[in-house]
Amino acid sequence: MTLTLSGWLIMLVSMGTVLALVGFSLYKVLTLPPVEVEEHLKAPPDIDTGDTEDAD
Amino acid sequence: MANAQHSGEHWASRLGVILAVAGSAVGLGNFLRFPGNAAQNGGGAFMLPYFISLLILGIPLCWAEWTMGRYGGRRGFNSSPGIFTAIWPHRAAKYFGAVALAIPLLIYMYYVQIEAWCLGYAWHYLSGYMTDVAALREQLGLDPQQVKDDAQVFREFFSRYVGSKEHGAVFAAGGRELLWMVMVAFVLNFVLIYRGVSKGIESFCKVAMPLMVVCALCVLVRVLTLDPPPGKPEQTVLAGLGFMWNPQPEKLLDPGTWLAASGQIFFSLSVGFGIIINYASYLRRDDDVALSGLTASSMNEFFEVCLGGLITIPAAFVFFGMALKDYAGSTFNLGFLALPNVFAQMPAGWLFGFLWFFMLFLAAITSSLSMLQPVIAFLEEGFGLRRHASATILGLITALGCGYVLYFSGGTKALDQFDFWSGTMLIFILAMFQTFLYGWIFGIQRGEQELHQGAHIRVPRIVQWNLKYIAPVYLLVIFLGIVWQQGPQYAKQIWNDPVVFGSVLFMLAVFVFLLVMVHIAGRRWERQGRIQYQ
């Protein structure tokens, strides 16, 4: 017995698919901004204009 | 549904929660169950139903669990009874949560022992004890004239080590080593769980997962460079890869192949265990679940297909040749009987044996940790207990169950029963309930919206339709297939064997206890105004 051509093909396609999927996912995760930075980007800007101090 | 009262625990980093979920999924099944399953069910042809199941069942179910978990966490719940009620404000919902607590709790009771086997084997390899077969034969008191075959020596060692010859063997003088290993594994689990989600589970997984990759790669390089044994030039690594990957297309016509592939995906990804839903509840409101779910699932696939698919079968084939067929059908046979023979033959076998079993130990501990957290979360939020009190109560319950499985070790009967009823049947029941909850109660429109909140990838709409219509039917078919295939055999044993009967009774008692606890916790949440039924 040896690894046949169809065996090679299935093995390489299976592993290639999984490696591509894990590579894509990890690349996306690792290149995202850190959570703190992301939260800051999503939240409204924390700017104190001072215009409510004498509101009353 | 009222909010408030949250444990306040969160994951410290995006990668941390992904590694924790992947760690929970990666276990002995990736390295031992998958290759054996593939080799027995069509080799390369097995990969077709395998990937179809991954796309239809595995990844979509993971997304559903991640989504529902984060949703429940935002409403102040980390345990399944609370999360299910948050999604479905009906009195019955929380009782399904008892199933999600029973599964990890019951699985932990036997899984920690398998973890201890791995630790024990790793220790014996490090001390050089396992690679000197002549000394091992002498140590076991076996007659070299009668027991000539090395494989028989390892079989004898395994059966004595796990006490499978008779009940109570691991408590008897001379056979207690496993007890110490179980204690070490037990203490390590509880120390980590006591430290909490971020400082305990996440910190450990951040170290353990990369370490597992390193260990597996070292063993992989060694296996791929193995020479055939003297006098057996046909037993090459390439032939071993052929044994695992050469397709047998006719097997695709056998329903058993599809059943095995779907079951493998389902068990491997830890869906329906009540774990992902608990882990996801510690996410923040806008933390991504779509990309994280996909990453955790694909990491699990990496360990299974790329590492598990290249190491176990080729290594064992080099030693056993075509006789490997007798071992490939059983996870334990492949891991604890076949592979020790291979390590004993190869140069520096003690080192590679140690790396292999240490890696299995790490894989097991990242999984067993995830089995404790759902129950800890329930005790804390259901009864307002602090961590030390909840850990103590859980420690006592699991010690009782673990003691039961350890004592009734003859023929690994109790372990086998716990594995079938909780690790197979109950997880299908829970998964079917969860798909129903997601597709029909939570609703796929709300589900899609919730899944994409804070998401870094777009999940196609077809996944939602699949979760509502196809996945539940697919699950039901596999469930019925397993009931038809294994149900009668297990049901017959209940009436014929007192240990089997006792094991089922024990599991039933644990489940009833959890139902009562869930009932009490539900009343408490009602009084506190945390849940309002519709």
Interface residues (C-beta under 8 A of the other chain):
Chain A: M1 T2 L3 T4 S6 G7 W8 I10 M11 S14 M15 T17 V18 L19 L21 V22 S25 L26 K28 V29 L30 L32 V35 E38 E39 K42
Chain B: S13 R14 L15 I18 G43 G44 A45 M47 F51 E234 T236 L238 A239 L241 G242 F243 W245 N246 P247 R284 D286 D287 L291 S292 L294 T295 S298 M299 E301 F302 V305 C306 G309 M322 H456 I457
